[in-house]
Amino acid sequence: MNEHRLELLSLVAEKYNVCIIGLISHDCPRPERFSHLKITPPKYEEDLWGYIKRSKVVLNIHYYEIQETVRMSELISNNVQV
């Protein structure tokens, strides 16, 4: 996750409980600025669904400009707010 996305999520975290599942990009110039955010390494399968089931909203943000149609479809079919 790059600096711009982390800044956006920092603003969201001022009002809501945010948990970021992923990694901070190697080119993020000052990652210590985001030490207040809860960031956990990537999760897969059951571990990921445990986080998803406890969430009210899921933001699917990527470093590259792609849209994961398969993951989005899976979330929507399970009544997750995306």
C-alpha beads as a LAMMPS data file, in Angstrom:
LAMMPS data file: protein, C-alpha beads

82 atoms
81 bonds

1 atom types
1 bond types

-500.0 500.0 xlo xhi
-500.0 500.0 ylo yhi
-500.0 500.0 zlo zhi

Masses

1 110.0

Atoms # bond

1 1 1 0.000 0.000 0.000
2 1 1 1.447 3.350 -0.977
3 1 1 1.577 6.620 0.966
4 1 1 -1.438 8.179 -0.754
5 1 1 -3.706 5.245 0.113
6 1 1 -2.414 5.185 3.695
7 1 1 -3.163 8.898 4.061
8 1 1 -6.720 8.287 2.876
9 1 1 -7.166 5.390 5.295
10 1 1 -5.722 7.514 8.118
11 1 1 -8.549 9.989 7.576
12 1 1 -11.098 7.174 7.653
13 1 1 -9.464 5.800 10.822
14 1 1 -10.089 9.104 12.621
15 1 1 -13.777 8.192 12.692
16 1 1 -13.927 4.419 12.197
17 1 1 -12.074 1.346 13.403
18 1 1 -9.854 0.383 10.462
19 1 1 -7.790 -2.767 9.980
20 1 1 -5.554 -2.903 6.928
21 1 1 -4.759 -6.360 5.613
22 1 1 -1.666 -6.113 3.466
23 1 1 1.771 -4.578 3.325
24 1 1 3.155 -1.050 3.147
25 1 1 4.853 -0.437 -0.178
26 1 1 8.635 -0.390 -0.203
27 1 1 8.545 3.067 -1.810
28 1 1 6.506 4.673 0.994
29 1 1 8.882 7.465 2.109
30 1 1 7.818 7.722 5.792
31 1 1 6.004 4.566 6.916
32 1 1 6.367 5.580 10.590
33 1 1 3.692 8.250 9.965
34 1 1 1.163 5.434 9.837
35 1 1 2.169 3.550 12.989
36 1 1 -1.249 4.413 14.495
37 1 1 -3.007 2.243 11.887
38 1 1 -3.640 -1.425 12.561
39 1 1 -1.837 -3.201 9.719
40 1 1 -1.732 -6.972 9.556
41 1 1 0.104 -9.113 6.974
42 1 1 -1.862 -10.549 4.060
43 1 1 -4.436 -13.190 5.009
44 1 1 -5.855 -16.003 2.937
45 1 1 -8.853 -18.332 2.969
46 1 1 -10.285 -18.929 6.483
47 1 1 -8.141 -16.249 8.144
48 1 1 -9.262 -13.659 5.593
49 1 1 -12.929 -14.628 5.900
50 1 1 -12.685 -14.292 9.676
51 1 1 -11.778 -10.620 9.207
52 1 1 -14.404 -10.140 6.508
53 1 1 -17.223 -11.629 8.595
54 1 1 -16.448 -9.199 11.441
55 1 1 -16.368 -6.201 9.082
56 1 1 -19.146 -3.794 8.257
57 1 1 -17.472 -2.594 5.056
58 1 1 -14.637 -3.990 2.937
59 1 1 -12.465 -1.700 0.814
60 1 1 -10.550 -3.642 -1.805
61 1 1 -7.582 -1.359 -2.569
62 1 1 -4.599 -2.435 -4.640
63 1 1 -1.173 -1.049 -5.356
64 1 1 -1.705 -1.630 -9.055
65 1 1 -4.773 -0.362 -10.869
66 1 1 -6.636 -3.662 -11.104
67 1 1 -10.069 -4.753 -10.028
68 1 1 -10.428 -8.233 -8.645
69 1 1 -13.731 -9.224 -10.166
70 1 1 -13.594 -12.720 -8.664
71 1 1 -12.989 -11.468 -5.099
72 1 1 -15.567 -8.685 -5.496
73 1 1 -18.163 -11.175 -6.745
74 1 1 -17.425 -13.500 -3.827
75 1 1 -17.854 -10.637 -1.338
76 1 1 -21.076 -9.400 -2.902
77 1 1 -22.559 -12.905 -3.083
78 1 1 -21.920 -13.201 0.680
79 1 1 -23.760 -9.920 1.399
80 1 1 -20.606 -7.975 2.258
81 1 1 -20.721 -4.197 1.778
82 1 1 -17.989 -3.473 -0.785

Bonds

1 1 1 2
2 1 2 3
3 1 3 4
4 1 4 5
5 1 5 6
6 1 6 7
7 1 7 8
8 1 8 9
9 1 9 10
10 1 10 11
11 1 11 12
12 1 12 13
13 1 13 14
14 1 14 15
15 1 15 16
16 1 16 17
17 1 17 18
18 1 18 19
19 1 19 20
20 1 20 21
21 1 21 22
22 1 22 23
23 1 23 24
24 1 24 25
25 1 25 26
26 1 26 27
27 1 27 28
28 1 28 29
29 1 29 30
30 1 30 31
31 1 31 32
32 1 32 33
33 1 33 34
34 1 34 35
35 1 35 36
36 1 36 37
37 1 37 38
38 1 38 39
39 1 39 40
40 1 40 41
41 1 41 42
42 1 42 43
43 1 43 44
44 1 44 45
45 1 45 46
46 1 46 47
47 1 47 48
48 1 48 49
49 1 49 50
50 1 50 51
51 1 51 52
52 1 52 53
53 1 53 54
54 1 54 55
55 1 55 56
56 1 56 57
57 1 57 58
58 1 58 59
59 1 59 60
60 1 60 61
61 1 61 62
62 1 62 63
63 1 63 64
64 1 64 65
65 1 65 66
66 1 66 67
67 1 67 68
68 1 68 69
69 1 69 70
70 1 70 71
71 1 71 72
72 1 72 73
73 1 73 74
74 1 74 75
75 1 75 76
76 1 76 77
77 1 77 78
78 1 78 79
79 1 79 80
80 1 80 81
81 1 81 82
